[in-house]
Amino acid sequence: MAGSSFGCIFRVTTWGESHGPALGAVVDGCPAGLPLSPADFRPLMERRRPNAGPMSTMRKEADEVEILSGVFEGKTTGTPVSLLIRNTDQHSADYGPIAHIFRPGHADFGFAAKYGIRDYRGGGRSSGRETAGRVAAAAIAEKILARVGVTFKTKVVSVGGRPMAEAEEAVAAARAAGDSLGSVVECVIRGVPAGIGEPVFDKLDARLGGALFSIGAVKAVEIGDGVQAASSSGSENNDPFRIRDGRTVTAANHAGGILGGISDGADILIRVSFKPTPSISLMQQTVTDGGDETQVRIRGRHDPVIGPRAAVVVEAMAALTLTDEMMINQSARMDAFEAFYRRPDH
């Protein structure tokens, strides 16, 4: 299977399936000397785990991260960091009835068309459970970024088109009806220096967009004003430049911190729209892998809304992208190259 690796210098490969014995990630390109222990992964992994609330699945996984390689005496060695997350609460029998049925809204049909075989237990590699490896890898990325002052603030801003103050009641109603709701996640990234990204194909917003669209159920990504920019005038949408404390800054941030594919030093503003969870218990029309029309009612344990647990995945993919882009940027200028490598006697 192609497409399980992400990044150029800070490169992450995720592996494993929803109902296999384990899943995880291999992080290559992590600089040596970064303090790292299993405790460093817990804050992000806790945010991805299900909780006891009405917006979460009933599947309960500890999601403890085991470090298999790349760390010696509490610090990274510069070699690949291999991370393992064991699956302990999978109920594969729940998926027996849909072994030969393509679930509406899922990747089943496309996966079978591509590979001629599919793991029907929770979606296998296409399951949202795959993101556990991404989040574990991002714990390393966020620790690197924090050392240079880059921070993240991520939250769900709407569910089913309603503000979060009304979300719990709306989700409870949808769950009682056997249905689900869509959601929007907002991520604000502070402290990214100006000059990160490339001006043509590898624009920073293009790379962020590709990373965020790689998350299952994402249907739209907006930077700054996003789609609203198409309804504004140039005089409204442009961000005037100012000098503050000797620095060039923008007076507004309609661009969301990225101009011409390169960061401008302002906060990077991202909004990600998730479709409703496709696993619903209402009866739906579908077909079998043998070509017969049928109906299906999906059983099992599923989130009625994706956003609350996917918010940290949005943050994770943004962190992985920025870490890689900032490492790439170290090769952008000759003076930076010389400053690092110039010998004292030169």
N, C-alpha and C positions, 0 to 999 in steps of 0.2 A: 504493500500500500504506500503510495506516494503521499506527500503532504502532511506528514506528522511532525515535521521540524519547522521551527520558526526562528528567524534572526540570521544575521551575517557573522558578527563577531561574538556577541552574547547570544549563543544559539541554544534553543531548547527543543528537545524531542520528547513528546509524551507517548505513553504506551499503555496498553491494558484495556479491558472491557468492563462494562457495568457489573456483570455477574461472573467475572473471572475471579481467581483467587486474590488478585491484587492489581493495582495500577500505579503509575508513577511518572517520573520525568528524569531525563538526563540533561544537566546544564553544563554546556561547554563554553569556555571563554570567560569564566568567572576569575577575576584577578586573585592572585595568591595574597594571603595575609588578611583576609576578611574574617573576623570572628564569626563562627557559625555553630549553632547547636540545635537539637530538636526543639527546644523552647522557642527559638526564633520563628518557627513556622506556625505556632499555635494561634496567634492573634488573627491572621488571615484565614486559616483553616476553620476557626470557630465561626467566622462570619459566613463561610460557605455551607457549614453544616446545617441540617434541618434543626428546627427548634420546636417547642411545644405549642407554638401559636397557630392560628387558623389559616395562615398563608403558607404552610409548610407541609411537605410529605411526612408520612409516618415512618419512613425508613430511617433508621438511626445507625450512623456509622461514627466510630471514634475519630477517624481521620488523623491518627497520629502518624507523623512523618518519620521514617527511619532513614538515616544517612548511611548509605552503603559504601561510598567512596568519595575521594576528593577533599577530605578533612583530616588533619592530623594535629593532635594536641590543641583542639578547639579552633583551628584556623584553616581556611582553604589553602590548598597547596598549588592551585593553578591547573590541576588535572580535572577531568570531568567529575562533576558532583552528581552522583546517582541517588535518587530519592524513591522510596518505596512506601505505598499506602495500601494497607490490606483491606480487602472487602470482608466484612464479618456479618452483615445483616441482609444478604440478598435472598429473596424468595423466588427462585427461578420457576417454581411450579405455577406461580400466578400467570405465567406467560404461555403455558401449554396450549390453551384454547386459541391463541392467535399465531401458532407456529406456521400456518399456511395462509394467513390472511394479511393483506397489506392495510395497515392502519391509516385512516385519513389524517393528513397533516403531519405525518412522520416521514422518516427517510427510508422506510422499508422498501418501497417500490424501486426507487432510484438505486439503492444499495444492491438489490437483487439483480437489477438490469445491468449494473456495472460489473459485479463480481460473480454472479451466478450462484451465490450462496450468501446467507446472512445469519447473524446471531440474533434471534428474535427475543432473547431474554433481556428485556429492558432497553432494547435498541443497540446492545453491544457497544461498538466503537462510536456510534452516533448518539449515545446517551449523554445527557447532561452530566453524568457522573465522570465523564472524561475530563471535565474541567478541574477536577481535584488536582491533577498533575500540573496544570497551568498555574493554579493558585500557589501551590508549593514552590514552584520555580520563581514566581513573582515575589515571594517572601525574600528571596536572595536579591532580586532586582531592587526592591524597595529599600532594602538595607544599604545597598550601594548608593542609591539615589539620595537617601537621607544624609549620607556623609557629605554631599555637596549642596544640601539645602532644598532638595525637591520634595514636596509633600503632596498628599492627595486628600480630597474630601469628596466622598461618593455617597449618594443617597437615591432612594426611589422618590420621584416627585409626583407621579400619578399612577393610578391603577384603574383600568377600565374607563379612562378618560376623566376620572374624578380625582380631586386632590387627596393627599394622604390622610387628611382629617376624616374623610368619608370612606376610606379604603376598606377598613376591617368589616364594616357592615356590608359593603358591596361584595367582598370576597365570600363572606359567610352565606349570602343569598345565592351566589353562583355555585358554591360548593353544595348547598342543599338541593339545588336544581340539577346537580350532576354536570355542571358546566364549568368554565374557566374564564379568566380575564387577561387582557394584555396589560402592559405596563411600560413606563418610561423611567430610565435611570440617568441621573446627571452626575458627571465627574468633573471636578475642578482641580486642576494641577497647578500648583504654585511653585515658584522658584526656578522654572526652566529658563536658562539664559538665552538671550537672543543669539541667532545664528545656527540653530540646530535644524537639520533637514536639508534636502537637496532641491534645486530649482526646477527639475524636469520630471522624470518618471518616479523618482523616489521622494516626492514631496512628503513632508512630515504628516500633513493631513491625509495624504493618500496611504501612507504606511499605517497610520492609526486607523483609518477606515477599513483597510484590508484586515488588520488584526481584530478589530471589533466585529466585523462581519463574519469572522471565522467562529464566533460564538454561536452555538445552536440557538435558533428562534429569533435572532436579530433580523429585523426587516428594514431598519433605517438608522443612519448615523448622521448627526448634525454637529458642525463645528461653529461656535459663535452663534450668530443669528440664524444660521441654518437656512431652512426653506423660507423664512420670513425675509431674507435678503432679496429674494426674487420679487417681492412686493414693495421694496423701498427704492428711493432715488439714490444717486451717487452721493449727493450732499448729506443724505441721512446715514448712509452705510459706511462712508469713509471714517477712519479713526484719525483725528488730527494729532500730530506729534507735538510734544512739549518737552521742555528741559526742566527736570526736577532733581534737586540735590546733585547737579552736575551730570545727570543721566538722561538719555533720550527715552521718553516713555510715550504711550498713547493716552490721549485724554478720555477716550471711550474704548470699548473692546468689542465692537461688532464683529470683528474678524476672529474672535475667539483665540487670540494669542498666536495666530499663524498667518503670515502674509507671503504670497508667492511660494508657498511650500516650505517656508523657513520660519522658525519661531521668532517673535518680535520682543520677547521678554515679559509680555503681559500674561496673566493667567490663561491657561489653555482650558477652554470651556467645551465640554462634550456632552451631548445628549444621545442616548441609545434607546430605540424603541423595540420592545419585544412583543411578538405575537402572543395570543393566548396559548396556554398549555394545550397541546393537541390531544393529550390523554384525558378524555372526558367519559363519563359513564352513561351518557345519552346514547340511544341506539343510532347508528350511522350506517349509511350505504357504502359498500366497498366491494372488492373482488378478491378471489383467492389466487394463489400463485399457479393454480391450474386453469385459470381463465373463467371461473364461474362467478356470477354476481351473488352477493350474500349481504348480510348485515352483521355488525359487530358492536358489542358494548364492552368497552375497555375496563378491565379490572386492574387491581394492583394498587400501589401506593404512589401518589403523584402530587406535585405541587399544584394548587389551584391557580397560582399566578407565579410567573418565573422571576420577575424583577427583584423581590427581596433577597433571594439567594444568589441571583446573578450579578448583583451590584458589585460584589467583590471580584467577580470574573472580569467585568468591565475594567475595573481598576487594575487588575492583574495584567490584562493585555496591553493597557496603556503603559504600565510600568516596564514590561518587557520591551515594548517598542522604544520607549525613551532611553532605556539603558543601552540598547543596541545602537540607537542613533547617536547618542552622546559619545560612545566609544568610536564609532565611525568618524565622527566629527574631529577627533584628535588628529586625523590625517589631512584635514582641510587646508592647513596653512604651513608654509615653510618655516615661519618663525617659531611655531609650536614644536615642529620637528627638531629644529636646531636647539631650542631651549632644553629639550629632553635629552638629546644625544651629544651635544657639544662637549668636548673634553676640556678640562680646565686649562690645558697647555695650548689650546687653539686660539 
